[in-house]
Amino acid sequence: MSIPSNIVEGREQETEAAFARFLKIALASSSELDYHLLAAREIGAIAEGDYLSLSSQVVEVRMMLHGLIRTLAAAARKVNAPHKVVASAAGS
C-alpha cells in the first residue's frame, strides 16, 4: 500500500522535483516490501513459489520507479540547461 500511496501523493505535488522525492520514498518502500517478503518466506508464512513471484514483481516495480525518476531528472536538466544563442550568418 505504501508504494502506490507515495506515487499518488507525489503526483499531487506542485513541482516535478517534489514528485521525484515521493518516487524515491516509494522506491525505499519497495525495499521494505522486499524485506517483508523475505521474512514471510523465512518464517513459512508464504511458499517459496509465491515469494519468487512476488519478489520479481517488486523488482519490476523498482525498475519502473527508477525509470520514472530518471525521466523526471532528464526533463529537469533540459528545462534548466542554458540556451545557446546562435549568431546568424548575416549578423556575424
PDB file of N, CA, C and O in Angstrom:
ATOM      1  N   MET A   1       0.828  -1.196   0.000  1.00  0.00           N
ATOM      2  CA  MET A   1       0.000   0.000   0.000  1.00  0.00           C
ATOM      3  C   MET A   1       0.869   1.254   0.000  1.00  0.00           C
ATOM      4  O   MET A   1       0.476   2.279  -0.559  1.00  0.00           O
ATOM      5  N   SER A   2       2.030   1.184   0.614  1.00  0.00           N
ATOM      6  CA  SER A   2       2.882   2.360   0.739  1.00  0.00           C
ATOM      7  C   SER A   2       3.410   2.839  -0.613  1.00  0.00           C
ATOM      8  O   SER A   2       3.488   4.043  -0.856  1.00  0.00           O
ATOM      9  N   ILE A   3       3.769   1.915  -1.483  1.00  0.00           N
ATOM     10  CA  ILE A   3       4.352   2.305  -2.776  1.00  0.00           C
ATOM     11  C   ILE A   3       3.353   3.120  -3.598  1.00  0.00           C
ATOM     12  O   ILE A   3       3.671   4.252  -3.965  1.00  0.00           O
ATOM     13  N   PRO A   4       2.167   2.602  -3.904  1.00  0.00           N
ATOM     14  CA  PRO A   4       1.237   3.404  -4.708  1.00  0.00           C
ATOM     15  C   PRO A   4       0.754   4.660  -3.980  1.00  0.00           C
ATOM     16  O   PRO A   4       0.472   5.677  -4.614  1.00  0.00           O
ATOM     17  N   SER A   5       0.659   4.590  -2.658  1.00  0.00           N
ATOM     18  CA  SER A   5       0.232   5.781  -1.910  1.00  0.00           C
ATOM     19  C   SER A   5       1.228   6.914  -2.082  1.00  0.00           C
ATOM     20  O   SER A   5       0.831   8.067  -2.255  1.00  0.00           O
ATOM     21  N   ASN A   6       2.516   6.602  -2.037  1.00  0.00           N
ATOM     22  CA  ASN A   6       3.525   7.636  -2.238  1.00  0.00           C
ATOM     23  C   ASN A   6       3.528   8.173  -3.658  1.00  0.00           C
ATOM     24  O   ASN A   6       3.757   9.364  -3.866  1.00  0.00           O
ATOM     25  N   ILE A   7       3.281   7.326  -4.624  1.00  0.00           N
ATOM     26  CA  ILE A   7       3.217   7.777  -6.016  1.00  0.00           C
ATOM     27  C   ILE A   7       2.055   8.747  -6.189  1.00  0.00           C
ATOM     28  O   ILE A   7       2.212   9.816  -6.779  1.00  0.00           O
ATOM     29  N   VAL A   8       0.898   8.373  -5.678  1.00  0.00           N
ATOM     30  CA  VAL A   8      -0.292   9.229  -5.798  1.00  0.00           C
ATOM     31  C   VAL A   8      -0.084  10.551  -5.060  1.00  0.00           C
ATOM     32  O   VAL A   8      -0.386  11.622  -5.587  1.00  0.00           O
ATOM     33  N   GLU A   9       0.431  10.462  -3.845  1.00  0.00           N
ATOM     34  CA  GLU A   9       0.664  11.685  -3.078  1.00  0.00           C
ATOM     35  C   GLU A   9       1.688  12.583  -3.779  1.00  0.00           C
ATOM     36  O   GLU A   9       1.532  13.804  -3.806  1.00  0.00           O
ATOM     37  N   GLY A  10       2.719  11.984  -4.336  1.00  0.00           N
ATOM     38  CA  GLY A  10       3.736  12.754  -5.044  1.00  0.00           C
ATOM     39  C   GLY A  10       3.211  13.437  -6.278  1.00  0.00           C
ATOM     40  O   GLY A  10       3.613  14.558  -6.590  1.00  0.00           O
ATOM     41  N   ARG A  11       2.309  12.773  -6.991  1.00  0.00           N
ATOM     42  CA  ARG A  11       1.765  13.356  -8.221  1.00  0.00           C
ATOM     43  C   ARG A  11       0.979  14.625  -7.922  1.00  0.00           C
ATOM     44  O   ARG A  11       0.842  15.488  -8.788  1.00  0.00           O
ATOM     45  N   GLU A  12       0.471  14.742  -6.724  1.00  0.00           N
ATOM     46  CA  GLU A  12      -0.314  15.918  -6.343  1.00  0.00           C
ATOM     47  C   GLU A  12       0.559  17.100  -5.913  1.00  0.00           C
ATOM     48  O   GLU A  12       0.039  18.174  -5.610  1.00  0.00           O
ATOM     49  N   GLN A  13       1.864  16.912  -5.885  1.00  0.00           N
ATOM     50  CA  GLN A  13       2.766  17.993  -5.504  1.00  0.00           C
ATOM     51  C   GLN A  13       2.846  19.026  -6.627  1.00  0.00           C
ATOM     52  O   GLN A  13       2.481  18.749  -7.770  1.00  0.00           O
ATOM     53  N   GLU A  14       3.322  20.200  -6.288  1.00  0.00           N
ATOM     54  CA  GLU A  14       3.328  21.301  -7.246  1.00  0.00           C
ATOM     55  C   GLU A  14       4.504  21.284  -8.207  1.00  0.00           C
ATOM     56  O   GLU A  14       4.444  21.909  -9.266  1.00  0.00           O
ATOM     57  N   THR A  15       5.575  20.577  -7.855  1.00  0.00           N
ATOM     58  CA  THR A  15       6.740  20.549  -8.746  1.00  0.00           C
ATOM     59  C   THR A  15       7.129  19.115  -9.069  1.00  0.00           C
ATOM     60  O   THR A  15       6.804  18.179  -8.340  1.00  0.00           O
ATOM     61  N   GLU A  16       7.828  18.975 -10.175  1.00  0.00           N
ATOM     62  CA  GLU A  16       8.328  17.654 -10.561  1.00  0.00           C
ATOM     63  C   GLU A  16       9.403  17.189  -9.576  1.00  0.00           C
ATOM     64  O   GLU A  16       9.540  15.991  -9.329  1.00  0.00           O
ATOM     65  N   ALA A  17      10.165  18.133  -9.011  1.00  0.00           N
ATOM     66  CA  ALA A  17      11.186  17.770  -8.019  1.00  0.00           C
ATOM     67  C   ALA A  17      10.529  17.162  -6.778  1.00  0.00           C
ATOM     68  O   ALA A  17      11.030  16.184  -6.222  1.00  0.00           O
ATOM     69  N   ALA A  18       9.420  17.737  -6.352  1.00  0.00           N
ATOM     70  CA  ALA A  18       8.699  17.184  -5.203  1.00  0.00           C
ATOM     71  C   ALA A  18       8.129  15.813  -5.549  1.00  0.00           C
ATOM     72  O   ALA A  18       8.144  14.902  -4.721  1.00  0.00           O
ATOM     73  N   PHE A  19       7.628  15.670  -6.771  1.00  0.00           N
ATOM     74  CA  PHE A  19       7.123  14.370  -7.222  1.00  0.00           C
ATOM     75  C   PHE A  19       8.248  13.334  -7.176  1.00  0.00           C
ATOM     76  O   PHE A  19       8.051  12.215  -6.703  1.00  0.00           O
ATOM     77  N   ALA A  20       9.429  13.715  -7.670  1.00  0.00           N
ATOM     78  CA  ALA A  20      10.573  12.799  -7.668  1.00  0.00           C
ATOM     79  C   ALA A  20      10.938  12.379  -6.245  1.00  0.00           C
ATOM     80  O   ALA A  20      11.323  11.233  -6.014  1.00  0.00           O
ATOM     81  N   ARG A  21      10.818  13.301  -5.298  1.00  0.00           N
ATOM     82  CA  ARG A  21      11.113  12.972  -3.901  1.00  0.00           C
ATOM     83  C   ARG A  21      10.172  11.882  -3.399  1.00  0.00           C
ATOM     84  O   ARG A  21      10.607  10.960  -2.708  1.00  0.00           O
ATOM     85  N   PHE A  22       8.894  11.977  -3.739  1.00  0.00           N
ATOM     86  CA  PHE A  22       7.934  10.955  -3.326  1.00  0.00           C
ATOM     87  C   PHE A  22       8.187   9.631  -4.052  1.00  0.00           C
ATOM     88  O   PHE A  22       7.953   8.561  -3.489  1.00  0.00           O
ATOM     89  N   LEU A  23       8.660   9.698  -5.288  1.00  0.00           N
ATOM     90  CA  LEU A  23       9.006   8.470  -6.002  1.00  0.00           C
ATOM     91  C   LEU A  23      10.174   7.774  -5.327  1.00  0.00           C
ATOM     92  O   LEU A  23      10.223   6.545  -5.273  1.00  0.00           O
ATOM     93  N   LYS A  24      11.119   8.558  -4.810  1.00  0.00           N
ATOM     94  CA  LYS A  24      12.243   7.966  -4.084  1.00  0.00           C
ATOM     95  C   LYS A  24      11.766   7.326  -2.778  1.00  0.00           C
ATOM     96  O   LYS A  24      12.297   6.299  -2.357  1.00  0.00           O
ATOM     97  N   ILE A  25      10.783   7.926  -2.152  1.00  0.00           N
ATOM     98  CA  ILE A  25      10.202   7.320  -0.945  1.00  0.00           C
ATOM     99  C   ILE A  25       9.507   6.007  -1.319  1.00  0.00           C
ATOM    100  O   ILE A  25       9.620   5.014  -0.600  1.00  0.00           O
ATOM    101  N   ALA A  26       8.789   6.007  -2.446  1.00  0.00           N
ATOM    102  CA  ALA A  26       8.143   4.779  -2.924  1.00  0.00           C
ATOM    103  C   ALA A  26       9.191   3.712  -3.218  1.00  0.00           C
ATOM    104  O   ALA A  26       8.969   2.530  -2.955  1.00  0.00           O
ATOM    105  N   LEU A  27      10.322   4.126  -3.759  1.00  0.00           N
ATOM    106  CA  LEU A  27      11.416   3.199  -4.033  1.00  0.00           C
ATOM    107  C   LEU A  27      11.936   2.586  -2.733  1.00  0.00           C
ATOM    108  O   LEU A  27      12.193   1.384  -2.665  1.00  0.00           O
ATOM    109  N   ALA A  28      12.088   3.412  -1.712  1.00  0.00           N
ATOM    110  CA  ALA A  28      12.515   2.893  -0.407  1.00  0.00           C
ATOM    111  C   ALA A  28      11.466   1.927   0.151  1.00  0.00           C
ATOM    112  O   ALA A  28      11.817   0.919   0.764  1.00  0.00           O
ATOM    113  N   SER A  29      10.199   2.227  -0.057  1.00  0.00           N
ATOM    114  CA  SER A  29       9.135   1.330   0.392  1.00  0.00           C
ATOM    115  C   SER A  29       9.207  -0.006  -0.334  1.00  0.00           C
ATOM    116  O   SER A  29       8.848  -1.038   0.235  1.00  0.00           O
ATOM    117  N   SER A  30       9.669  -0.001  -1.589  1.00  0.00           N
ATOM    118  CA  SER A  30       9.800  -1.265  -2.319  1.00  0.00           C
ATOM    119  C   SER A  30      10.892  -2.128  -1.690  1.00  0.00           C
ATOM    120  O   SER A  30      10.781  -3.354  -1.672  1.00  0.00           O
ATOM    121  N   SER A  31      11.936  -1.500  -1.179  1.00  0.00           N
ATOM    122  CA  SER A  31      12.979  -2.258  -0.471  1.00  0.00           C
ATOM    123  C   SER A  31      12.424  -2.850   0.816  1.00  0.00           C
ATOM    124  O   SER A  31      12.740  -3.983   1.178  1.00  0.00           O
ATOM    125  N   GLU A  32      11.601  -2.080   1.497  1.00  0.00           N
ATOM    126  CA  GLU A  32      10.966  -2.563   2.716  1.00  0.00           C
ATOM    127  C   GLU A  32      10.059  -3.760   2.400  1.00  0.00           C
ATOM    128  O   GLU A  32      10.064  -4.762   3.115  1.00  0.00           O
ATOM    129  N   LEU A  33       9.289  -3.639   1.325  1.00  0.00           N
ATOM    130  CA  LEU A  33       8.416  -4.740   0.930  1.00  0.00           C
ATOM    131  C   LEU A  33       9.226  -5.980   0.586  1.00  0.00           C
ATOM    132  O   LEU A  33       8.844  -7.095   0.938  1.00  0.00           O
ATOM    133  N   ASP A  34      10.335  -5.786  -0.095  1.00  0.00           N
ATOM    134  CA  ASP A  34      11.204  -6.907  -0.444  1.00  0.00           C
ATOM    135  C   ASP A  34      11.658  -7.641   0.822  1.00  0.00           C
ATOM    136  O   ASP A  34      11.681  -8.871   0.863  1.00  0.00           O
ATOM    137  N   TYR A  35      12.015  -6.878   1.839  1.00  0.00           N
ATOM    138  CA  TYR A  35      12.410  -7.495   3.113  1.00  0.00           C
ATOM    139  C   TYR A  35      11.238  -8.234   3.758  1.00  0.00           C
ATOM    140  O   TYR A  35      11.409  -9.341   4.269  1.00  0.00           O
ATOM    141  N   HIS A  36      10.061  -7.635   3.736  1.00  0.00           N
ATOM    142  CA  HIS A  36       8.891  -8.278   4.349  1.00  0.00           C
ATOM    143  C   HIS A  36       8.591  -9.608   3.652  1.00  0.00           C
ATOM    144  O   HIS A  36       8.230 -10.589   4.302  1.00  0.00           O
ATOM    145  N   LEU A  37       8.742  -9.630   2.340  1.00  0.00           N
ATOM    146  CA  LEU A  37       8.524 -10.884   1.606  1.00  0.00           C
ATOM    147  C   LEU A  37       9.550 -11.936   2.005  1.00  0.00           C
ATOM    148  O   LEU A  37       9.212 -13.105   2.195  1.00  0.00           O
ATOM    149  N   LEU A  38      10.796 -11.517   2.131  1.00  0.00           N
ATOM    150  CA  LEU A  38      11.850 -12.430   2.539  1.00  0.00           C
ATOM    151  C   LEU A  38      11.572 -12.975   3.939  1.00  0.00           C
ATOM    152  O   LEU A  38      11.707 -14.175   4.180  1.00  0.00           O
ATOM    153  N   ALA A  39      11.189 -12.104   4.847  1.00  0.00           N
ATOM    154  CA  ALA A  39      10.879 -12.533   6.216  1.00  0.00           C
ATOM    155  C   ALA A  39       9.686 -13.482   6.223  1.00  0.00           C
ATOM    156  O   ALA A  39       9.685 -14.476   6.949  1.00  0.00           O
ATOM    157  N   ALA A  40       8.670 -13.178   5.417  1.00  0.00           N
ATOM    158  CA  ALA A  40       7.484 -14.045   5.347  1.00  0.00           C
ATOM    159  C   ALA A  40       7.861 -15.426   4.833  1.00  0.00           C
ATOM    160  O   ALA A  40       7.337 -16.436   5.303  1.00  0.00           O
ATOM    161  N   ARG A  41       8.775 -15.468   3.862  1.00  0.00           N
ATOM    162  CA  ARG A  41       9.226 -16.770   3.351  1.00  0.00           C
ATOM    163  C   ARG A  41      10.006 -17.526   4.425  1.00  0.00           C
ATOM    164  O   ARG A  41       9.824 -18.730   4.608  1.00  0.00           O
ATOM    165  N   GLU A  42      10.875 -16.804   5.129  1.00  0.00           N
ATOM    166  CA  GLU A  42      11.723 -17.437   6.143  1.00  0.00           C
ATOM    167  C   GLU A  42      10.919 -18.043   7.288  1.00  0.00           C
ATOM    168  O   GLU A  42      11.299 -19.082   7.827  1.00  0.00           O
ATOM    169  N   ILE A  43       9.812 -17.404   7.664  1.00  0.00           N
ATOM    170  CA  ILE A  43       9.013 -17.949   8.772  1.00  0.00           C
ATOM    171  C   ILE A  43       7.917 -18.893   8.281  1.00  0.00           C
ATOM    172  O   ILE A  43       7.131 -19.407   9.077  1.00  0.00           O
ATOM    173  N   GLY A  44       7.870 -19.117   6.968  1.00  0.00           N
ATOM    174  CA  GLY A  44       6.917 -20.051   6.414  1.00  0.00           C
ATOM    175  C   GLY A  44       5.522 -19.486   6.195  1.00  0.00           C
ATOM    176  O   GLY A  44       4.572 -20.242   5.991  1.00  0.00           O
ATOM    177  N   ALA A  45       5.389 -18.163   6.233  1.00  0.00           N
ATOM    178  CA  ALA A  45       4.078 -17.548   6.020  1.00  0.00           C
ATOM    179  C   ALA A  45       3.666 -17.574   4.548  1.00  0.00           C
ATOM    180  O   ALA A  45       2.476 -17.554   4.231  1.00  0.00           O
ATOM    181  N   ILE A  46       4.654 -17.618   3.653  1.00  0.00           N
ATOM    182  CA  ILE A  46       4.350 -17.759   2.222  1.00  0.00           C
ATOM    183  C   ILE A  46       5.260 -18.833   1.644  1.00  0.00           C
ATOM    184  O   ILE A  46       6.367 -19.059   2.132  1.00  0.00           O
ATOM    185  N   ALA A  47       4.782 -19.477   0.614  1.00  0.00           N
ATOM    186  CA  ALA A  47       5.542 -20.539  -0.047  1.00  0.00           C
ATOM    187  C   ALA A  47       6.654 -19.934  -0.901  1.00  0.00           C
ATOM    188  O   ALA A  47       6.590 -18.769  -1.294  1.00  0.00           O
ATOM    189  N   GLU A  48       7.657 -20.732  -1.174  1.00  0.00           N
ATOM    190  CA  GLU A  48       8.794 -20.301  -1.994  1.00  0.00           C
ATOM    191  C   GLU A  48       8.347 -19.773  -3.353  1.00  0.00           C
ATOM    192  O   GLU A  48       8.831 -18.738  -3.811  1.00  0.00           O
ATOM    193  N   GLY A  49       7.424 -20.484  -3.995  1.00  0.00           N
ATOM    194  CA  GLY A  49       6.934 -20.043  -5.309  1.00  0.00           C
ATOM    195  C   GLY A  49       6.259 -18.680  -5.249  1.00  0.00           C
ATOM    196  O   GLY A  49       6.454 -17.841  -6.129  1.00  0.00           O
ATOM    197  N   ASP A  50       5.468 -18.466  -4.212  1.00  0.00           N
ATOM    198  CA  ASP A  50       4.818 -17.165  -4.034  1.00  0.00           C
ATOM    199  C   ASP A  50       5.861 -16.080  -3.795  1.00  0.00           C
ATOM    200  O   ASP A  50       5.767 -14.978  -4.337  1.00  0.00           O
ATOM    201  N   TYR A  51       6.862 -16.410  -2.969  1.00  0.00           N
ATOM    202  CA  TYR A  51       7.932 -15.453  -2.713  1.00  0.00           C
ATOM    203  C   TYR A  51       8.624 -15.062  -4.015  1.00  0.00           C
ATOM    204  O   TYR A  51       8.824 -13.877  -4.282  1.00  0.00           O
ATOM    205  N   LEU A  52       8.986 -16.049  -4.821  1.00  0.00           N
ATOM    206  CA  LEU A  52       9.690 -15.764  -6.071  1.00  0.00           C
ATOM    207  C   LEU A  52       8.855 -14.902  -7.006  1.00  0.00           C
ATOM    208  O   LEU A  52       9.368 -13.967  -7.621  1.00  0.00           O
ATOM    209  N   SER A  53       7.568 -15.217  -7.113  1.00  0.00           N
ATOM    210  CA  SER A  53       6.677 -14.439  -7.975  1.00  0.00           C
ATOM    211  C   SER A  53       6.531 -13.005  -7.480  1.00  0.00           C
ATOM    212  O   SER A  53       6.662 -12.057  -8.255  1.00  0.00           O
ATOM    213  N   LEU A  54       6.264 -12.853  -6.203  1.00  0.00           N
ATOM    214  CA  LEU A  54       6.074 -11.520  -5.635  1.00  0.00           C
ATOM    215  C   LEU A  54       7.363 -10.711  -5.665  1.00  0.00           C
ATOM    216  O   LEU A  54       7.344  -9.513  -5.950  1.00  0.00           O
ATOM    217  N   SER A  55       8.469 -11.358  -5.375  1.00  0.00           N
ATOM    218  CA  SER A  55       9.759 -10.678  -5.390  1.00  0.00           C
ATOM    219  C   SER A  55      10.087 -10.163  -6.788  1.00  0.00           C
ATOM    220  O   SER A  55      10.607  -9.056  -6.931  1.00  0.00           O
ATOM    221  N   SER A  56       9.791 -10.945  -7.813  1.00  0.00           N
ATOM    222  CA  SER A  56      10.052 -10.485  -9.184  1.00  0.00           C
ATOM    223  C   SER A  56       9.145  -9.307  -9.545  1.00  0.00           C
ATOM    224  O   SER A  56       9.546  -8.432 -10.312  1.00  0.00           O
ATOM    225  N   GLN A  57       7.941  -9.280  -9.006  1.00  0.00           N
ATOM    226  CA  GLN A  57       7.058  -8.134  -9.241  1.00  0.00           C
ATOM    227  C   GLN A  57       7.600  -6.875  -8.565  1.00  0.00           C
ATOM    228  O   GLN A  57       7.494  -5.776  -9.108  1.00  0.00           O
ATOM    229  N   VAL A  58       8.177  -7.043  -7.380  1.00  0.00           N
ATOM    230  CA  VAL A  58       8.791  -5.903  -6.688  1.00  0.00           C
ATOM    231  C   VAL A  58       9.960  -5.369  -7.512  1.00  0.00           C
ATOM    232  O   VAL A  58      10.128  -4.156  -7.639  1.00  0.00           O
ATOM    233  N   VAL A  59      10.763  -6.265  -8.068  1.00  0.00           N
ATOM    234  CA  VAL A  59      11.888  -5.851  -8.912  1.00  0.00           C
ATOM    235  C   VAL A  59      11.369  -5.069 -10.121  1.00  0.00           C
ATOM    236  O   VAL A  59      11.956  -4.052 -10.492  1.00  0.00           O
ATOM    237  N   GLU A  60      10.292  -5.525 -10.730  1.00  0.00           N
ATOM    238  CA  GLU A  60       9.712  -4.835 -11.880  1.00  0.00           C
ATOM    239  C   GLU A  60       9.217  -3.433 -11.499  1.00  0.00           C
ATOM    240  O   GLU A  60       9.452  -2.470 -12.230  1.00  0.00           O
ATOM    241  N   VAL A  61       8.546  -3.323 -10.376  1.00  0.00           N
ATOM    242  CA  VAL A  61       8.074  -2.020  -9.897  1.00  0.00           C
ATOM    243  C   VAL A  61       9.266  -1.110  -9.620  1.00  0.00           C
ATOM    244  O   VAL A  61       9.241   0.074  -9.958  1.00  0.00           O
ATOM    245  N   ARG A  62      10.296  -1.659  -9.011  1.00  0.00           N
ATOM    246  CA  ARG A  62      11.504  -0.882  -8.712  1.00  0.00           C
ATOM    247  C   ARG A  62      12.138  -0.343  -9.998  1.00  0.00           C
ATOM    248  O   ARG A  62      12.569   0.809 -10.040  1.00  0.00           O
ATOM    249  N   MET A  63      12.195  -1.165 -11.040  1.00  0.00           N
ATOM    250  CA  MET A  63      12.750  -0.714 -12.318  1.00  0.00           C
ATOM    251  C   MET A  63      11.903   0.404 -12.922  1.00  0.00           C
ATOM    252  O   MET A  63      12.440   1.361 -13.479  1.00  0.00           O
ATOM    253  N   MET A  64      10.577   0.281 -12.811  1.00  0.00           N
ATOM    254  CA  MET A  64       9.696   1.328 -13.326  1.00  0.00           C
ATOM    255  C   MET A  64       9.896   2.633 -12.564  1.00  0.00           C
ATOM    256  O   MET A  64       9.925   3.707 -13.165  1.00  0.00           O
ATOM    257  N   LEU A  65      10.032   2.545 -11.250  1.00  0.00           N
ATOM    258  CA  LEU A  65      10.265   3.742 -10.441  1.00  0.00           C
ATOM    259  C   LEU A  65      11.597   4.403 -10.816  1.00  0.00           C
ATOM    260  O   LEU A  65      11.668   5.623 -10.967  1.00  0.00           O
ATOM    261  N   HIS A  66      12.641   3.596 -10.964  1.00  0.00           N
ATOM    262  CA  HIS A  66      13.935   4.147 -11.386  1.00  0.00           C
ATOM    263  C   HIS A  66      13.807   4.852 -12.739  1.00  0.00           C
ATOM    264  O   HIS A  66      14.352   5.939 -12.932  1.00  0.00           O
ATOM    265  N   GLY A  67      13.091   4.232 -13.661  1.00  0.00           N
ATOM    266  CA  GLY A  67      12.904   4.839 -14.982  1.00  0.00           C
ATOM    267  C   GLY A  67      12.163   6.163 -14.906  1.00  0.00           C
ATOM    268  O   GLY A  67      12.537   7.126 -15.575  1.00  0.00           O
ATOM    269  N   LEU A  68      11.131   6.215 -14.107  1.00  0.00           N
ATOM    270  CA  LEU A  68      10.365   7.459 -13.973  1.00  0.00           C
ATOM    271  C   LEU A  68      11.205   8.541 -13.299  1.00  0.00           C
ATOM    272  O   LEU A  68      11.144   9.705 -13.693  1.00  0.00           O
ATOM    273  N   ILE A  69      11.975   8.172 -12.303  1.00  0.00           N
ATOM    274  CA  ILE A  69      12.851   9.135 -11.635  1.00  0.00           C
ATOM    275  C   ILE A  69      13.885   9.668 -12.631  1.00  0.00           C
ATOM    276  O   ILE A  69      14.145  10.871 -12.659  1.00  0.00           O
ATOM    277  N   ARG A  70      14.476   8.789 -13.450  1.00  0.00           N
ATOM    278  CA  ARG A  70      15.439   9.225 -14.480  1.00  0.00           C
ATOM    279  C   ARG A  70      14.791  10.161 -15.481  1.00  0.00           C
ATOM    280  O   ARG A  70      15.394  11.156 -15.884  1.00  0.00           O
ATOM    281  N   THR A  71      13.560   9.850 -15.889  1.00  0.00           N
ATOM    282  CA  THR A  71      12.849  10.692 -16.852  1.00  0.00           C
ATOM    283  C   THR A  71      12.599  12.079 -16.278  1.00  0.00           C
ATOM    284  O   THR A  71      12.783  13.076 -16.976  1.00  0.00           O
ATOM    285  N   LEU A  72      12.184  12.157 -15.020  1.00  0.00           N
ATOM    286  CA  LEU A  72      11.958  13.453 -14.382  1.00  0.00           C
ATOM    287  C   LEU A  72      13.265  14.232 -14.259  1.00  0.00           C
ATOM    288  O   LEU A  72      13.284  15.444 -14.475  1.00  0.00           O
ATOM    289  N   ALA A  73      14.356  13.548 -13.915  1.00  0.00           N
ATOM    290  CA  ALA A  73      15.657  14.214 -13.784  1.00  0.00           C
ATOM    291  C   ALA A  73      16.126  14.745 -15.130  1.00  0.00           C
ATOM    292  O   ALA A  73      16.658  15.853 -15.211  1.00  0.00           O
ATOM    293  N   ALA A  74      15.931  13.961 -16.190  1.00  0.00           N
ATOM    294  CA  ALA A  74      16.337  14.401 -17.530  1.00  0.00           C
ATOM    295  C   ALA A  74      15.517  15.600 -17.970  1.00  0.00           C
ATOM    296  O   ALA A  74      16.054  16.533 -18.567  1.00  0.00           O
ATOM    297  N   ALA A  75      14.223  15.587 -17.683  1.00  0.00           N
ATOM    298  CA  ALA A  75      13.361  16.720 -18.050  1.00  0.00           C
ATOM    299  C   ALA A  75      13.775  17.964 -17.277  1.00  0.00           C
ATOM    300  O   ALA A  75      13.757  19.065 -17.826  1.00  0.00           O
ATOM    301  N   ALA A  76      14.148  17.804 -16.013  1.00  0.00           N
ATOM    302  CA  ALA A  76      14.583  18.946 -15.199  1.00  0.00           C
ATOM    303  C   ALA A  76      15.886  19.514 -15.740  1.00  0.00           C
ATOM    304  O   ALA A  76      16.060  20.732 -15.786  1.00  0.00           O
ATOM    305  N   ARG A  77      16.811  18.637 -16.154  1.00  0.00           N
ATOM    306  CA  ARG A  77      18.072  19.114 -16.737  1.00  0.00           C
ATOM    307  C   ARG A  77      17.820  19.876 -18.023  1.00  0.00           C
ATOM    308  O   ARG A  77      18.457  20.896 -18.284  1.00  0.00           O
ATOM    309  N   LYS A  78      16.892  19.380 -18.824  1.00  0.00           N
ATOM    310  CA  LYS A  78      16.586  20.027 -20.099  1.00  0.00           C
ATOM    311  C   LYS A  78      15.994  21.420 -19.875  1.00  0.00           C
ATOM    312  O   LYS A  78      16.350  22.367 -20.576  1.00  0.00           O
ATOM    313  N   VAL A  79      15.102  21.541 -18.911  1.00  0.00           N
ATOM    314  CA  VAL A  79      14.473  22.831 -18.605  1.00  0.00           C
ATOM    315  C   VAL A  79      15.496  23.804 -18.035  1.00  0.00           C
ATOM    316  O   VAL A  79      15.454  24.996 -18.338  1.00  0.00           O
ATOM    317  N   ASN A  80      16.415  23.305 -17.210  1.00  0.00           N
ATOM    318  CA  ASN A  80      17.380  24.167 -16.542  1.00  0.00           C
ATOM    319  C   ASN A  80      18.655  24.413 -17.346  1.00  0.00           C
ATOM    320  O   ASN A  80      19.509  25.196 -16.930  1.00  0.00           O
ATOM    321  N   ALA A  81      18.789  23.750 -18.496  1.00  0.00           N
ATOM    322  CA  ALA A  81      20.002  23.914 -19.301  1.00  0.00           C
ATOM    323  C   ALA A  81      20.026  25.325 -19.895  1.00  0.00           C
ATOM    324  O   ALA A  81      18.993  25.844 -20.319  1.00  0.00           O
ATOM    325  N   PRO A  82      21.227  25.948 -19.923  1.00  0.00           N
ATOM    326  CA  PRO A  82      21.304  27.279 -20.544  1.00  0.00           C
ATOM    327  C   PRO A  82      21.085  27.154 -22.046  1.00  0.00           C
ATOM    328  O   PRO A  82      21.565  26.216 -22.683  1.00  0.00           O
ATOM    329  N   HIS A  83      20.355  28.111 -22.596  1.00  0.00           N
ATOM    330  CA  HIS A  83      20.067  28.098 -24.026  1.00  0.00           C
ATOM    331  C   HIS A  83      21.226  28.745 -24.770  1.00  0.00           C
ATOM    332  O   HIS A  83      21.715  29.805 -24.380  1.00  0.00           O
ATOM    333  N   LYS A  84      21.654  28.104 -25.833  1.00  0.00           N
ATOM    334  CA  LYS A  84      22.733  28.653 -26.641  1.00  0.00           C
ATOM    335  C   LYS A  84      22.126  29.638 -27.642  1.00  0.00           C
ATOM    336  O   LYS A  84      21.089  29.378 -28.253  1.00  0.00           O
ATOM    337  N   VAL A  85      22.793  30.752 -27.783  1.00  0.00           N
ATOM    338  CA  VAL A  85      22.361  31.735 -28.766  1.00  0.00           C
ATOM    339  C   VAL A  85      23.226  31.515 -30.002  1.00  0.00           C
ATOM    340  O   VAL A  85      24.455  31.544 -29.938  1.00  0.00           O
ATOM    341  N   VAL A  86      22.557  31.297 -31.113  1.00  0.00           N
ATOM    342  CA  VAL A  86      23.265  31.048 -32.356  1.00  0.00           C
ATOM    343  C   VAL A  86      23.259  32.346 -33.152  1.00  0.00           C
ATOM    344  O   VAL A  86      22.199  32.892 -33.456  1.00  0.00           O
ATOM    345  N   ALA A  87      24.440  32.831 -33.483  1.00  0.00           N
ATOM    346  CA  ALA A  87      24.552  34.071 -34.270  1.00  0.00           C
ATOM    347  C   ALA A  87      24.208  33.747 -35.715  1.00  0.00           C
ATOM    348  O   ALA A  87      24.609  32.715 -36.254  1.00  0.00           O
ATOM    349  N   SER A  88      23.462  34.645 -36.321  1.00  0.00           N
ATOM    350  CA  SER A  88      23.110  34.433 -37.724  1.00  0.00           C
ATOM    351  C   SER A  88      24.309  34.774 -38.606  1.00  0.00           C
ATOM    352  O   SER A  88      25.176  35.551 -38.203  1.00  0.00           O
ATOM    353  N   ALA A  89      24.359  34.209 -39.783  1.00  0.00           N
ATOM    354  CA  ALA A  89      25.457  34.455 -40.710  1.00  0.00           C
ATOM    355  C   ALA A  89      25.479  35.923 -41.148  1.00  0.00           C
ATOM    356  O   ALA A  89      26.545  36.493 -41.381  1.00  0.00           O
ATOM    357  N   ALA A  90      24.310  36.517 -41.255  1.00  0.00           N
ATOM    358  CA  ALA A  90      24.227  37.910 -41.689  1.00  0.00           C
ATOM    359  C   ALA A  90      24.718  38.843 -40.592  1.00  0.00           C
ATOM    360  O   ALA A  90      25.279  39.900 -40.881  1.00  0.00           O
ATOM    361  N   GLY A  91      24.513  38.466 -39.350  1.00  0.00           N
ATOM    362  CA  GLY A  91      24.886  39.325 -38.228  1.00  0.00           C
ATOM    363  C   GLY A  91      26.343  39.170 -37.820  1.00  0.00           C
ATOM    364  O   GLY A  91      26.828  39.938 -36.989  1.00  0.00           O
ATOM    365  N   SER A  92      27.050  38.203 -38.378  1.00  0.00           N
ATOM    366  CA  SER A  92      28.434  37.949 -37.977  1.00  0.00           C
ATOM    367  C   SER A  92      29.389  38.845 -38.700  1.00  0.00           C
ATOM    368  O   SER A  92      30.598  38.763 -38.481  1.00  0.00           O
TER     369      SER A  92
END
